[in-house]
Amino acid sequence: MKIRWLRVVLGALLLEIVLFAVLVPISFLNATLFLIAVPIGMFAFGYLVTRWLLKKLSTRLVLHGAFIGMAATVMYLGLVLAQPGGIAAAVAVYGALLFYFSQAMRIAGCVAGAMHEQRQRRSAVVDAAKV
């Protein structure tokens, strides 16, 4: 089993940069819209970034997707812990349920992107075999 750790770490970093670039400006516009956009954005961008990153890989796509999501979550939690107030401050902003749900959505989006990429490849192989 070969895991492409550099791809996982760089993918997680890219995902966090994209999330920051898209979601932080929304927080300045409207707090309610931000709280709605966070879990949606985490799932959607996790899905898109993971699909894009796994185009060149040939094996263990779902495992790579899970690792990308988990690494991105660890990066985010590290950033939150480094801030004054730590996780308690972030939970106070989001609420406990939304905070933890959003973290799960990041990982779920990455896994869903990997599963879709894997399923699409299997479908292409089956279609090629029919010809």
MDTraj code that builds the backbone (N, CA, C; nanometers):
import mdtraj as md
import numpy as np

residues = "MET LYS ILE ARG TRP LEU ARG VAL VAL LEU GLY ALA LEU LEU LEU GLU ILE VAL LEU PHE ALA VAL LEU VAL PRO ILE SER PHE LEU ASN ALA THR LEU PHE LEU ILE ALA VAL PRO ILE GLY MET PHE ALA PHE GLY TYR LEU VAL THR ARG TRP LEU LEU LYS LYS LEU SER THR ARG LEU VAL LEU HIS GLY ALA PHE ILE GLY MET ALA ALA THR VAL MET TYR LEU GLY LEU VAL LEU ALA GLN PRO GLY GLY ILE ALA ALA ALA VAL ALA VAL TYR GLY ALA LEU LEU PHE TYR PHE SER GLN ALA MET ARG ILE ALA GLY CYS VAL ALA GLY ALA MET HIS GLU GLN ARG GLN ARG ARG SER ALA VAL VAL ASP ALA ALA LYS VAL".split()
xyz = np.array([
    [0.0855, -0.1174, 0.0000],
    [0.0000, 0.0000, 0.0000],
    [0.0898, 0.1233, 0.0000],
    [0.0704, 0.2065, -0.1021],
    [0.1511, 0.3279, -0.1112],
    [0.0603, 0.4496, -0.1012],
    [0.0827, 0.5275, 0.0030],
    [0.0077, 0.6509, 0.0230],
    [0.0962, 0.7662, -0.0233],
    [0.0408, 0.8537, -0.1028],
    [0.1124, 0.9719, -0.1511],
    [0.0963, 1.0835, -0.0479],
    [0.1819, 1.0814, 0.0551],
    [0.1681, 1.1720, 0.1672],
    [0.1873, 1.3181, 0.1282],
    [0.2782, 1.3442, 0.0348],
    [0.2982, 1.4826, -0.0081],
    [0.1706, 1.5354, -0.0739],
    [0.1074, 1.4539, -0.1554],
    [-0.0186, 1.4927, -0.2189],
    [-0.1274, 1.5145, -0.1140],
    [-0.1304, 1.4301, -0.0125],
    [-0.2297, 1.4433, 0.0947],
    [-0.2097, 1.5759, 0.1688],
    [-0.0871, 1.6044, 0.2102],
    [-0.0601, 1.7251, 0.2883],
    [-0.0814, 1.8508, 0.2039],
    [-0.0310, 1.8500, 0.0811],
    [-0.0504, 1.9668, -0.0048],
    [-0.1977, 1.9837, -0.0423],
    [-0.2680, 1.8731, -0.0601],
    [-0.4116, 1.8805, -0.0875],
    [-0.4884, 1.9386, 0.0297],
    [-0.4525, 1.8977, 0.1496],
    [-0.5173, 1.9505, 0.2697],
    [-0.4887, 2.0995, 0.2835],
    [-0.3661, 2.1387, 0.2554],
    [-0.3301, 2.2800, 0.2613],
    [-0.4075, 2.3598, 0.1558],
    [-0.4154, 2.3074, 0.0354],
    [-0.4918, 2.3736, -0.0702],
    [-0.6386, 2.3873, -0.0308],
    [-0.6948, 2.2830, 0.0247],
    [-0.8343, 2.2881, 0.0676],
    [-0.8548, 2.3970, 0.1721],
    [-0.7681, 2.4066, 0.2689],
    [-0.7821, 2.5089, 0.3729],
    [-0.7657, 2.6493, 0.3153],
    [-0.6767, 2.6661, 0.2192],
    [-0.6593, 2.7971, 0.1557],
    [-0.7857, 2.8359, 0.0798],
    [-0.8422, 2.7415, 0.0052],
    [-0.9651, 2.7689, -0.0698],
    [-1.0792, 2.8023, 0.0257],
    [-1.0941, 2.7248, 0.1313],
    [-1.2007, 2.7517, 0.2279],
    [-1.1844, 2.8905, 0.2904],
    [-1.0627, 2.9247, 0.3264],
    [-1.0368, 3.0558, 0.3853],
    [-1.0694, 3.1668, 0.2855],
    [-1.0238, 3.1497, 0.1615],
    [-1.0430, 3.2534, 0.0595],
    [-1.1905, 3.2749, 0.0258],
    [-1.2699, 3.1710, 0.0342],
    [-1.4118, 3.1829, -0.0019],
    [-1.4984, 3.2191, 0.1183],
    [-1.4750, 3.1548, 0.2313],
    [-1.5665, 3.1698, 0.3445],
    [-1.5412, 3.2947, 0.4295],
    [-1.4177, 3.3348, 0.4461],
    [-1.3899, 3.4514, 0.5304],
    [-1.4557, 3.5785, 0.4753],
    [-1.4478, 3.6052, 0.3450],
    [-1.5189, 3.7242, 0.2948],
    [-1.6700, 3.7194, 0.3198],
    [-1.7278, 3.6015, 0.3176],
    [-1.8713, 3.5889, 0.3463],
    [-1.8996, 3.6293, 0.4902],
    [-1.8067, 3.5988, 0.5802],
    [-1.8276, 3.6339, 0.7217],
    [-1.8355, 3.7853, 0.7420],
    [-1.7695, 3.8612, 0.6560],
    [-1.7751, 4.0075, 0.6663],
    [-1.9066, 4.0636, 0.6123],
    [-1.9696, 3.9891, 0.5217],
    [-2.0947, 4.0351, 0.4621],
    [-2.2145, 4.0118, 0.5528],
    [-2.2240, 3.8870, 0.6044],
    [-2.3429, 3.8514, 0.6802],
    [-2.3111, 3.7298, 0.7667],
    [-2.3257, 3.7419, 0.8970],
    [-2.2911, 3.6329, 0.9889],
    [-2.3812, 3.5115, 0.9701],
    [-2.5092, 3.5343, 0.9475],
    [-2.6012, 3.4213, 0.9287],
    [-2.5685, 3.3458, 0.8007],
    [-2.5430, 3.4185, 0.6934],
    [-2.5051, 3.3561, 0.5664],
    [-2.3759, 3.2772, 0.5825],
    [-2.2824, 3.3318, 0.6585],
    [-2.1561, 3.2633, 0.6849],
    [-2.1795, 3.1292, 0.7544],
    [-2.2635, 3.1301, 0.8572],
    [-2.2886, 3.0060, 0.9319],
    [-2.3600, 2.9020, 0.8469],
    [-2.4360, 2.9456, 0.7493],
    [-2.4992, 2.8519, 0.6560],
    [-2.3981, 2.8024, 0.5531],
    [-2.3117, 2.8924, 0.5076],
    [-2.2160, 2.8589, 0.4016],
    [-2.1024, 2.7685, 0.4481],
    [-2.0688, 2.7731, 0.5763],
    [-1.9528, 2.6969, 0.6249],
    [-1.9668, 2.5463, 0.6001],
    [-2.0693, 2.4781, 0.6509],
    [-2.0733, 2.3330, 0.6260],
    [-2.0928, 2.2988, 0.4784],
    [-2.1697, 2.3812, 0.4071],
    [-2.1895, 2.3576, 0.2633],
    [-2.0575, 2.3739, 0.1891],
    [-1.9862, 2.4814, 0.2206],
    [-1.8573, 2.5059, 0.1568],
    [-1.7548, 2.3995, 0.1893],
    [-1.7538, 2.3547, 0.3128],
    [-1.6573, 2.2517, 0.3511],
    [-1.6811, 2.1227, 0.2730],
    [-1.8076, 2.0845, 0.2596],
    [-1.8370, 1.9633, 0.1832],
    [-1.8051, 1.9840, 0.0355],
    [-1.8551, 2.0927, -0.0215],
    [-1.8400, 2.1155, -0.1656],
    [-1.6940, 2.1320, -0.2066],
    [-1.6202, 2.2145, -0.1346],
    [-1.4810, 2.2346, -0.1719],
    [-1.3954, 2.1129, -0.1393],
    [-1.4286, 2.0407, -0.0328],
    [-1.3591, 1.9148, -0.0055],
    [-1.3785, 1.8171, -0.1202],
    [-1.5009, 1.8087, -0.1694],
    [-1.5339, 1.7217, -0.2829],
    [-1.4538, 1.7632, -0.4067],
    [-1.4605, 1.8910, -0.4429],
    [-1.3968, 1.9389, -0.5658],
    [-1.2445, 1.9285, -0.5616],
    [-1.1849, 1.9710, -0.4525],
    [-1.0390, 1.9656, -0.4411],
    [-0.9907, 1.8211, -0.4448],
    [-1.0597, 1.7329, -0.3759],
    [-1.0185, 1.5921, -0.3732],
    [-1.0324, 1.5279, -0.5103],
    [-1.1438, 1.5520, -0.5788],
    [-1.1584, 1.4980, -0.7149],
    [-1.0431, 1.5426, -0.8030],
    [-1.0101, 1.6704, -0.7949],
    [-0.9028, 1.7246, -0.8775],
    [-0.7676, 1.6624, -0.8413],
    [-0.7402, 1.6485, -0.7120],
    [-0.6114, 1.5953, -0.6680],
    [-0.5927, 1.4483, -0.7018],
    [-0.7013, 1.3740, -0.7076],
    [-0.6894, 1.2295, -0.7278],
    [-0.6918, 1.1891, -0.8748],
    [-0.6985, 1.2837, -0.9664],
    [-0.7004, 1.2522, -1.1098],
    [-0.5777, 1.1715, -1.1522],
    [-0.4641, 1.1988, -1.0921],
    [-0.3396, 1.1326, -1.1318],
    [-0.3107, 1.0033, -1.0554],
    [-0.3843, 0.9782, -0.9478],
    [-0.3601, 0.8568, -0.8692],
    [-0.4347, 0.7395, -0.9299],
    [-0.3823, 0.6206, -0.9085],
    [-0.4469, 0.5031, -0.9657],
    [-0.5038, 0.4078, -0.8609],
    [-0.4584, 0.4161, -0.7378],
    [-0.5062, 0.3239, -0.6356],
    [-0.5371, 0.3960, -0.5054],
    [-0.6165, 0.3295, -0.4222],
    [-0.6484, 0.3758, -0.2869],
    [-0.7065, 0.5173, -0.2855],
    [-0.7984, 0.5446, -0.3762],
    [-0.8534, 0.6788, -0.3881],
    [-0.9316, 0.7201, -0.2634],
    [-1.0168, 0.6319, -0.2144],
    [-1.0996, 0.6659, -0.0986],
    [-1.0125, 0.6867, 0.0251],
    [-0.9117, 0.6059, 0.0411],
    [-0.8197, 0.6223, 0.1539],
    [-0.7477, 0.7573, 0.1448],
    [-0.7020, 0.7920, 0.0246],
    [-0.6388, 0.9223, 0.0057],
    [-0.7370, 1.0355, 0.0365],
    [-0.8599, 1.0212, -0.0094],
    [-0.9608, 1.1231, 0.0183],
    [-0.9839, 1.1407, 0.1678],
    [-0.9934, 1.0294, 0.2391],
    [-1.0126, 1.0361, 0.3848],
    [-0.8927, 1.1043, 0.4515],
    [-0.7730, 1.0702, 0.4066],
    [-0.6535, 1.1324, 0.4646],
    [-0.6474, 1.2821, 0.4350],
    [-0.6867, 1.3226, 0.3147],
    [-0.6886, 1.4657, 0.2812],
    [-0.7843, 1.5380, 0.3752],
    [-0.9046, 1.4838, 0.3926],
    [-1.0028, 1.5454, 0.4815],
    [-0.9551, 1.5519, 0.6254],
    [-0.8955, 1.4437, 0.6722],
    [-0.8468, 1.4423, 0.8103],
    [-0.7294, 1.5379, 0.8289],
    [-0.6378, 1.5423, 0.7323],
    [-0.5231, 1.6334, 0.7433],
    [-0.5695, 1.7790, 0.7407],
    [-0.6668, 1.8103, 0.6558],
    [-0.7193, 1.9469, 0.6515],
    [-0.7863, 1.9829, 0.7840],
    [-0.8572, 1.8881, 0.8416],
    [-0.9227, 1.9124, 0.9700],
    [-0.8197, 1.9348, 1.0800],
    [-0.7146, 1.8564, 1.0818],
    [-0.6082, 1.8741, 1.1811],
    [-0.5415, 2.0105, 1.1630],
    [-0.5190, 2.0507, 1.0374],
    [-0.4612, 2.1833, 1.0126],
    [-0.5517, 2.2933, 1.0679],
    [-0.6799, 2.2812, 1.0395],
    [-0.7751, 2.3818, 1.0874],
    [-0.7769, 2.3857, 1.2401],
    [-0.7848, 2.2699, 1.3025],
    [-0.7879, 2.2663, 1.4488],
    [-0.6595, 2.3227, 1.5083],
    [-0.5465, 2.2993, 1.4424],
    [-0.4204, 2.3584, 1.4877],
    [-0.4241, 2.5104, 1.4816],
    [-0.4805, 2.5624, 1.3725],
    [-0.4944, 2.7081, 1.3607],
    [-0.5875, 2.7634, 1.4678],
    [-0.6957, 2.6926, 1.4939],
    [-0.7918, 2.7371, 1.5958],
    [-0.7269, 2.7340, 1.7350],
    [-0.6517, 2.6287, 1.7636],
    [-0.5848, 2.6191, 1.8937],
    [-0.4816, 2.7290, 1.9141],
    [-0.4222, 2.7771, 1.8058],
    [-0.3210, 2.8817, 1.8156],
    [-0.3825, 3.0194, 1.8415],
    [-0.5118, 3.0337, 1.8206],
    [-0.5801, 3.1617, 1.8418],
    [-0.6145, 3.1795, 1.9900],
    [-0.6290, 3.3037, 2.0339],
    [-0.6723, 3.3273, 2.1720],
    [-0.8101, 3.2642, 2.1953],
    [-0.8233, 3.1908, 2.3006],
    [-0.9498, 3.1253, 2.3322],
    [-0.9590, 2.9842, 2.2783],
    [-0.8769, 2.9510, 2.1797],
    [-0.8711, 2.8157, 2.1254],
    [-1.0028, 2.7662, 2.0697],
    [-1.0265, 2.6380, 2.0874],
    [-1.1467, 2.5742, 2.0340],
    [-1.2721, 2.6298, 2.1000],
    [-1.2627, 2.6652, 2.2264],
    [-1.3796, 2.7195, 2.2967],
    [-1.4306, 2.8466, 2.2281],
    [-1.3392, 2.9301, 2.1799],
    [-1.3799, 3.0526, 2.1112],
    [-1.4479, 3.0201, 1.9789],
    [-1.3947, 2.9236, 1.9057],
    [-1.4565, 2.8846, 1.7780],
    [-1.5937, 2.8224, 1.8010],
    [-1.6047, 2.7394, 1.9024],
    [-1.7339, 2.6781, 1.9351],
    [-1.8337, 2.7856, 1.9761],
    [-1.7872, 2.8900, 2.0431],
    [-1.8771, 2.9992, 2.0820],
    [-1.9307, 3.0727, 1.9597],
    [-1.8509, 3.0842, 1.8553],
    [-1.8958, 3.1512, 1.7325],
    [-1.9964, 3.0650, 1.6573],
    [-1.9637, 2.9390, 1.6372],
    [-2.0463, 2.8498, 1.5557],
    [-2.1590, 2.7827, 1.6338],
    [-2.1341, 2.7556, 1.7590],
    [-2.2182, 2.6648, 1.8352],
    [-2.1568, 2.5263, 1.8220],
    [-2.1682, 2.4465, 1.9253],
    [-2.1009, 2.3156, 1.9270],
    [-2.1465, 2.2260, 1.8128],
    [-2.2757, 2.2179, 1.7910],
    [-2.3273, 2.1286, 1.6867],
    [-2.2745, 2.1673, 1.5493],
    [-2.2832, 2.2936, 1.5134],
    [-2.2370, 2.3383, 1.3818],
    [-2.0860, 2.3254, 1.3686],
    [-2.0131, 2.3517, 1.4752],
    [-1.8673, 2.3400, 1.4698],
    [-1.8265, 2.1970, 1.4360],
    [-1.8772, 2.1012, 1.5103],
    [-1.8380, 1.9617, 1.4863],
    [-1.8983, 1.9064, 1.3577],
    [-2.0190, 1.9478, 1.3245],
    [-2.0816, 1.9064, 1.1989],
    [-1.9997, 1.9557, 1.0794],
    [-1.9516, 2.0777, 1.0871],
    [-1.8717, 2.1337, 0.9779],
    [-1.7408, 2.0572, 0.9594],
    [-1.6797, 2.0167, 1.0694],
    [-1.5564, 1.9377, 1.0579],
    [-1.5852, 1.8041, 0.9901],
    [-1.6973, 1.7443, 1.0265],
    [-1.7364, 1.6174, 0.9635],
    [-1.7661, 1.6365, 0.8150],
    [-1.8248, 1.7500, 0.7792],
    [-1.8566, 1.7772, 0.6386],
    [-1.7311, 1.7929, 0.5536],
    [-1.6240, 1.8465, 0.6121],
    [-1.4972, 1.8579, 0.5388],
    [-1.4474, 1.7188, 0.5014],
    [-1.4464, 1.6297, 0.5987],
    [-1.3983, 1.4932, 0.5733],
    [-1.4934, 1.4204, 0.4795],
    [-1.6236, 1.4341, 0.5022],
    [-1.7222, 1.3663, 0.4169],
    [-1.7128, 1.4143, 0.2720],
    [-1.6896, 1.5430, 0.2512],
    [-1.6760, 1.5946, 0.1149],
    [-1.5549, 1.5351, 0.0446],
    [-1.4449, 1.5233, 0.1162],
    [-1.3241, 1.4640, 0.0578],
    [-1.3454, 1.3172, 0.0246],
    [-1.4091, 1.2451, 0.1132],
    [-1.4361, 1.1031, 0.0875],
    [-1.5346, 1.0881, -0.0287],
    [-1.6370, 1.1728, -0.0335],
    [-1.7349, 1.1658, -0.1430],
    [-1.6683, 1.1952, -0.2767],
    [-1.5789, 1.2924, -0.2808],
    [-1.5067, 1.3213, -0.4046],
    [-1.4227, 1.2037, -0.4496],
    [-1.3568, 1.1393, -0.3544],
    [-1.2748, 1.0218, -0.3877],
    [-1.3618, 0.9054, -0.4345],
    [-1.4754, 0.8847, -0.3672],
    [-1.5648, 0.7757, -0.4074],
    [-1.6214, 0.8006, -0.5469],
    [-1.6571, 0.9239, -0.5774],
    [-1.7100, 0.9553, -0.7091],
    [-1.6036, 0.9342, -0.8171],
    [-1.4821, 0.9766, -0.7902],
    [-1.3729, 0.9562, -0.8847],
    [-1.3491, 0.8065, -0.9074],
    [-1.3508, 0.7286, -0.8013],
    [-1.3302, 0.5842, -0.8126],
    [-1.4430, 0.5193, -0.8906],
    [-1.5670, 0.5572, -0.8604],
    [-1.6832, 0.5007, -0.9302],
    [-1.6806, 0.5379, -1.0777],
    [-1.6411, 0.6598, -1.1093],
    [-1.6361, 0.7029, -1.2486],
    [-1.5303, 0.6231, -1.3249],
    [-1.4197, 0.5949, -1.2624],
    [-1.3156, 0.5150, -1.3288],
    [-1.3628, 0.3718, -1.3526],
    [-1.4295, 0.3138, -1.2539],
    [-1.4804, 0.1776, -1.2720],
    [-1.5828, 0.1736, -1.3846],
    [-1.6667, 0.2750, -1.3915],
    [-1.7670, 0.2836, -1.4968],
    [-1.6998, 0.2941, -1.6333],
    [-1.5921, 0.3700, -1.6428],
    [-1.5200, 0.3847, -1.7685],
    [-1.4568, 0.2525, -1.8097],
    [-1.4071, 0.1761, -1.7139],
    [-1.3459, 0.0454, -1.7436],
    [-1.4537, -0.0512, -1.7934],
    [-1.5695, -0.0514, -1.7303],
    [-1.6797, -0.1395, -1.7722],
    [-1.7264, -0.1008, -1.9109],
    [-1.7392, 0.0283, -1.9377],
    [-1.7824, 0.0740, -2.0695],
    [-1.6804, 0.0360, -2.1763],
    [-1.5525, 0.0476, -2.1440],
    [-1.4480, 0.0094, -2.2392],
    [-1.4482, -0.1404, -2.2660],
    [-1.4819, -0.2202, -2.1653],
    [-1.4863, -0.3646, -2.1823],
    [-1.6030, -0.4082, -2.2692],
    [-1.7101, -0.3293, -2.2693],
    [-1.8276, -0.3624, -2.3509],
    [-1.8037, -0.3412, -2.5005],
    [-1.7088, -0.2537, -2.5324],
    [-1.6845, -0.2196, -2.6728],
    [-1.6084, -0.3247, -2.7430],
])
top = md.Topology()
chain = top.add_chain()
for i, resn in enumerate(residues, 1):
    res = top.add_residue(resn, chain, resSeq=i)
    for name in ("N", "CA", "C"):
        top.add_atom(name, md.element.get_by_symbol(name[0]), res)
traj = md.Trajectory(xyz[None], top)
